């Protein structure tokens, strides 16, 4: 059996390449946050709640977009999203 590499069916779809790009960006941001947040906590503890709230809100925004696209809206009733919201409210107010 011979596979034609010029055929569009054998190439990865745009959705797969977009997901791989999002995974690479998420991994890069996670590594940067793992190296950046300990410095912030040890030096400027008073700005940590704002960084934490901002990063959680940005990540939840992108997760909302993905969950709506895949029709997984009911996963937002999970405990971890409730705990994240409680942490944001408690740390900012």
Beta strands, then each sheet from edge to edge (+ up, - down):
end
